[in-house]
Amino acid sequence: MASSSKKKTTMAKIMREHRLREQRAEKQLRKEARKLAAAQASEQPDDPTAAPGQPPVEGAEPPHGEPAAEPLTGA
């Protein structure tokens, strides 16, 4: 026959399990934060003055110190 006594869990075991659940939750948050930071870094354009799909702003400094092209004036 089966035992009729209740299964007892000590407070120490309950606290260990609680701490483990908290650590797993914190680890998941850190993992999601890393993924978000990586996604945002990959979305940033090389030229901070140009919007995605837009030409660079006139008169803005070109990236990497390249000389700016002179605007053409009618000859």
DRENPA-3360 file (N, C-alpha, C; in nm, 2 decimals, always signed):
BEGIN
1 = MASSSKKK = +0.08/-0.12/+0.00/+0.00/+0.00/+0.00/+0.09/+0.13/+0.00 ~ +0.03/+0.23/-0.05/+0.10/+0.36/-0.06/+0.10/+0.43/+0.08 ~ +0.20/+0.51/+0.10/+0.22/+0.58/+0.22/+0.11/+0.69/+0.23 ~ +0.06/+0.72/+0.34/-0.04/+0.82/+0.35/+0.02/+0.95/+0.40 ~ +0.15/+0.96/+0.43/+0.21/+1.08/+0.48/+0.23/+1.18/+0.37 ~ +0.23/+1.30/+0.40/+0.26/+1.41/+0.30/+0.41/+1.42/+0.27 ~ +0.44/+1.45/+0.15/+0.58/+1.47/+0.11/+0.62/+1.61/+0.16 ~ +0.72/+1.62/+0.24/+0.77/+1.75/+0.29/+0.88/+1.81/+0.21;
9 = TTMAKIMR = +0.88/+1.93/+0.19/+0.99/+2.00/+0.12/+1.05/+2.10/+0.22 ~ +1.18/+2.10/+0.25/+1.24/+2.19/+0.35/+1.24/+2.33/+0.29 ~ +1.25/+2.43/+0.38/+1.26/+2.57/+0.34/+1.38/+2.59/+0.26 ~ +1.49/+2.52/+0.30/+1.62/+2.54/+0.22/+1.60/+2.50/+0.08 ~ +1.53/+2.39/+0.05/+1.51/+2.35/-0.09/+1.42/+2.45/-0.16 ~ +1.31/+2.50/-0.09/+1.22/+2.60/-0.15/+1.30/+2.72/-0.19 ~ +1.39/+2.77/-0.10/+1.47/+2.89/-0.13/+1.57/+2.86/-0.24 ~ +1.63/+2.75/-0.25/+1.72/+2.72/-0.36/+1.65/+2.72/-0.49;
17 = EHRLREQR = +1.53/+2.66/-0.49/+1.45/+2.66/-0.62/+1.41/+2.80/-0.66 ~ +1.37/+2.88/-0.56/+1.33/+3.02/-0.58/+1.45/+3.10/-0.64 ~ +1.57/+3.08/-0.58/+1.69/+3.16/-0.63/+1.72/+3.11/-0.77 ~ +1.71/+2.98/-0.80/+1.74/+2.93/-0.93/+1.64/+2.99/-1.04 ~ +1.52/+3.00/-1.00/+1.42/+3.06/-1.10/+1.45/+3.20/-1.12 ~ +1.49/+3.28/-1.02/+1.53/+3.42/-1.03/+1.65/+3.43/-1.12 ~ +1.75/+3.35/-1.10/+1.87/+3.35/-1.18/+1.84/+3.32/-1.33 ~ +1.76/+3.23/-1.35/+1.72/+3.20/-1.49/+1.65/+3.31/-1.56;
25 = AEKQLRKE = +1.56/+3.38/-1.48/+1.48/+3.49/-1.54/+1.58/+3.61/-1.57 ~ +1.68/+3.63/-1.48/+1.77/+3.74/-1.50/+1.86/+3.71/-1.63 ~ +1.90/+3.58/-1.64/+1.98/+3.54/-1.75/+1.90/+3.56/-1.88 ~ +1.78/+3.53/-1.88/+1.69/+3.55/-2.00/+1.68/+3.69/-2.04 ~ +1.67/+3.78/-1.94/+1.66/+3.93/-1.96/+1.79/+3.98/-2.02 ~ +1.90/+3.93/-1.97/+2.03/+3.97/-2.02/+2.05/+3.93/-2.17 ~ +2.01/+3.80/-2.20/+2.01/+3.75/-2.33/+1.93/+3.83/-2.43 ~ +1.81/+3.87/-2.39/+1.72/+3.95/-2.47/+1.78/+4.09/-2.49;
33 = ARKLAAAQ = +1.84/+4.14/-2.39/+1.90/+4.28/-2.40/+2.02/+4.27/-2.50 ~ +2.10/+4.17/-2.50/+2.21/+4.15/-2.59/+2.16/+4.14/-2.73 ~ +2.05/+4.07/-2.76/+2.00/+4.05/-2.89/+1.94/+4.19/-2.94 ~ +1.88/+4.26/-2.85/+1.82/+4.39/-2.89/+1.93/+4.49/-2.93 ~ +2.04/+4.49/-2.84/+2.15/+4.58/-2.87/+2.22/+4.54/-3.00 ~ +2.23/+4.42/-3.03/+2.30/+4.37/-3.16/+2.21/+4.41/-3.27 ~ +2.08/+4.40/-3.26/+1.99/+4.43/-3.37/+1.99/+4.58/-3.40 ~ +1.99/+4.66/-3.29/+2.00/+4.81/-3.31/+2.13/+4.85/-3.37;
41 = ASEQPDDP = +2.24/+4.79/-3.33/+2.37/+4.82/-3.39/+2.38/+4.79/-3.54 ~ +2.31/+4.68/-3.58/+2.32/+4.64/-3.72/+2.23/+4.73/-3.81 ~ +2.13/+4.79/-3.74/+2.04/+4.88/-3.82/+2.09/+5.02/-3.84 ~ +2.19/+5.06/-3.77/+2.24/+5.20/-3.78/+2.32/+5.21/-3.91 ~ +2.30/+5.32/-3.99/+2.37/+5.33/-4.12/+2.51/+5.38/-4.09 ~ +2.60/+5.36/-4.19/+2.74/+5.41/-4.18/+2.75/+5.56/-4.17 ~ +2.66/+5.63/-4.25/+2.66/+5.77/-4.25/+2.55/+5.82/-4.15 ~ +2.58/+5.87/-4.04/+2.48/+5.91/-3.94/+2.39/+6.03/-3.99;
49 = TAAPGQPP = +2.43/+6.10/-4.09/+2.36/+6.22/-4.14/+2.25/+6.18/-4.24 ~ +2.27/+6.06/-4.30/+2.18/+6.01/-4.40/+2.07/+5.92/-4.34 ~ +1.95/+5.94/-4.38/+1.84/+5.86/-4.34/+1.84/+5.73/-4.43 ~ +1.79/+5.62/-4.38/+1.79/+5.50/-4.47/+1.71/+5.53/-4.60 ~ +1.77/+5.49/-4.71/+1.71/+5.51/-4.84/+1.71/+5.65/-4.89 ~ +1.78/+5.75/-4.82/+1.78/+5.89/-4.86/+1.92/+5.92/-4.90 ~ +1.94/+6.02/-4.99/+2.08/+6.06/-5.02/+2.13/+6.14/-4.90 ~ +2.27/+6.15/-4.89/+2.33/+6.23/-4.78/+2.28/+6.37/-4.79;
57 = VEGAEPPH = +2.29/+6.44/-4.67/+2.25/+6.58/-4.66/+2.36/+6.66/-4.72 ~ +2.32/+6.76/-4.80/+2.41/+6.85/-4.87/+2.49/+6.93/-4.77 ~ +2.62/+6.94/-4.78/+2.70/+7.01/-4.69/+2.74/+6.93/-4.57 ~ +2.70/+6.81/-4.56/+2.73/+6.73/-4.44/+2.87/+6.67/-4.47 ~ +2.94/+6.64/-4.36/+3.07/+6.58/-4.37/+3.06/+6.44/-4.42 ~ +3.13/+6.40/-4.53/+3.12/+6.26/-4.57/+3.19/+6.16/-4.47 ~ +3.15/+6.04/-4.47/+3.21/+5.94/-4.38/+3.35/+5.91/-4.41 ~ +3.43/+5.88/-4.30/+3.57/+5.84/-4.31/+3.66/+5.95/-4.37;
65 = GEPAAEPL = +3.63/+6.08/-4.35/+3.71/+6.19/-4.39/+3.74/+6.20/-4.54 ~ +3.65/+6.15/-4.62/+3.67/+6.17/-4.77/+3.63/+6.31/-4.80 ~ +3.70/+6.36/-4.90/+3.67/+6.50/-4.94/+3.53/+6.51/-5.00 ~ +3.46/+6.61/-4.97/+3.32/+6.63/-5.03/+3.33/+6.67/-5.18 ~ +3.24/+6.62/-5.25/+3.23/+6.65/-5.40/+3.18/+6.80/-5.41 ~ +3.24/+6.87/-5.50/+3.20/+7.01/-5.52/+3.07/+7.01/-5.60 ~ +2.98/+7.09/-5.56/+2.85/+7.10/-5.64/+2.88/+7.16/-5.78 ~ +2.81/+7.11/-5.88/+2.83/+7.17/-6.01/+2.75/+7.30/-6.03;
73 = TGA = +2.81/+7.40/-6.08/+2.75/+7.52/-6.11/+2.75/+7.54/-6.26 ~ +2.64/+7.58/-6.32/+2.63/+7.59/-6.46/+2.75/+7.67/-6.52 ~ +2.81/+7.61/-6.63/+2.92/+7.68/-6.69/+2.89/+7.75/-6.82;
% end
